[in-house]
Amino acid sequence: MKLKKILAEKPKSHVIYSIKATDTLKDAVKKLVEHNVGCLLVTDPGNPDKYVGIIAQTDIIRKCAEDGNFYDIKAEDVMVKQLVVATGEDEVEYIVKVMKRHKIHHIPVIEKGKLCGIISITDIIGSMHEEDEIKIRYLSDYMGGTYGSNVY
């Protein structure tokens, strides 16, 4: 299965939430909660179309454990600067290995040089589970002799 299939099935896949690198972690937490997402892309303060990093819930939690006063800390001080990205043509199995190797839960998807969405490990697991259920149903119908008939 390709990532573009998961992205196409994902509600609001075209919506990409972001914050400026100069925004605080408090701003990031508010936006994560408001939109019920697990990560935000971080943009250059002077150019909102230029992504300079990604910040996830786990990055914020880690910083909170280190420094109790996280309200004034800037996103640029916590964000992951080395973005790991995928394309819609990438196979899910490959991306799962990449995510595991880099210990990340979210991966931006790029198509023709443009960001087209973010896939989470939860999106991948849900899609794989749904695909497995379809296969099970198909095989069950086939083995039960109801495949191709109108008898259900």
C-alpha positions in Angstrom: 0.0 0.0 0.0 1.2 3.5 -0.8 1.2 6.5 1.4 -1.0 8.5 -1.1 -3.8 6.0 -0.4 -3.7 6.7 3.3 -3.5 10.4 2.7 -6.5 10.3 0.4 -8.6 8.5 3.0 -7.5 10.8 5.8 -10.1 13.4 6.8 -8.7 16.9 6.5 -5.5 15.5 4.9 -5.0 18.9 3.1 -5.0 20.8 6.4 -1.4 21.3 7.7 -1.1 23.0 11.1 2.0 25.0 11.8 3.6 27.6 14.1 6.4 30.1 13.6 9.8 29.2 14.9 9.6 32.3 17.2 6.3 31.2 18.8 6.5 29.8 22.4 5.8 26.2 23.5 2.7 27.6 25.2 1.4 28.6 21.7 2.3 25.2 20.4 0.4 23.4 23.1 -2.6 25.6 22.5 -2.6 24.8 18.8 -2.0 21.1 19.4 -5.0 20.9 21.7 -7.2 23.2 19.6 -6.8 21.0 16.5 -6.3 17.7 18.3 -3.1 16.9 16.5 0.2 15.3 17.6 2.6 17.6 15.8 3.0 21.0 14.1 5.3 22.0 11.3 7.5 25.0 12.2 7.8 27.8 9.7 10.4 30.5 9.2 9.0 33.7 10.8 9.7 35.7 7.7 8.3 33.2 5.2 5.3 31.1 6.3 5.7 28.9 3.2 9.2 27.7 4.3 9.2 24.8 6.8 12.3 24.8 9.1 11.3 22.0 11.4 8.7 19.9 13.2 7.6 19.8 16.8 5.7 16.9 18.4 4.0 16.4 21.7 6.9 14.2 22.8 9.4 17.0 22.1 7.4 19.3 24.3 7.0 16.8 27.1 10.7 16.1 27.0 11.4 19.8 27.4 8.9 20.1 30.3 10.7 17.4 32.1 14.0 19.3 31.7 12.7 22.8 32.4 9.5 23.4 34.4 9.1 26.9 33.0 8.4 26.1 29.4 6.0 28.9 28.6 8.7 31.3 27.3 10.8 28.7 25.4 10.7 29.2 21.6 9.6 26.4 19.3 12.9 26.8 17.4 14.8 25.7 20.6 12.8 22.4 20.8 11.9 21.5 17.2 13.5 18.8 15.2 15.4 20.6 12.5 16.3 17.6 10.3 13.0 16.8 8.7 12.5 13.2 7.6 10.0 13.3 4.7 8.2 10.8 2.5 6.5 10.8 -0.9 3.0 9.6 -1.7 4.6 6.8 -3.8 6.5 5.4 -0.8 5.3 2.0 0.4 3.9 1.9 3.9 6.1 -0.9 5.0 9.2 1.1 4.1 7.9 4.3 5.9 7.1 2.3 9.0 10.8 1.2 9.1 12.0 4.8 8.5 9.8 6.0 11.3 11.0 3.3 13.7 14.7 4.0 12.8 14.3 7.7 13.5 11.9 7.2 16.4 9.3 9.5 15.0 5.5 9.3 15.0 4.7 11.8 12.2 6.1 12.2 8.8 5.4 15.0 6.3 4.5 13.8 2.8 5.9 15.8 -0.2 4.6 15.6 -3.8 6.3 17.5 -6.6 8.2 19.6 -4.2 5.1 20.7 -2.2 4.0 19.5 1.2 0.6 17.7 0.8 0.0 16.4 4.3 1.3 14.7 7.4 0.9 11.0 8.1 1.0 9.7 11.7 1.8 6.1 12.8 -1.8 6.0 14.0 -3.0 6.8 10.4 -0.8 4.0 9.1 -2.0 1.4 11.7 -5.6 2.3 11.1 -5.3 1.9 7.4 -3.4 -1.3 7.6 -6.1 -2.7 10.0 -8.9 -1.7 7.7 -7.1 -3.3 4.7 -6.6 -6.5 6.7 -10.3 -6.6 7.6 -11.2 -6.3 3.9 -8.8 -9.2 3.1 -10.3 -11.3 5.8 -13.8 -10.7 4.6 -12.8 -11.4 1.0 -11.1 -14.7 1.9 -14.0 -15.7 4.2 -16.5 -15.1 1.4 -14.3 -17.0 -1.0 -13.9 -20.0 1.3 -17.6 -20.0 2.2 -18.6 -20.0 -1.4 -20.4 -16.7 -1.3 -17.8 -14.8 -3.3 -19.2 -13.5 -6.6 -22.8 -14.4 -5.7 -25.7 -12.3 -4.5 -26.2 -14.5 -1.4 -25.3 -12.8 1.9 
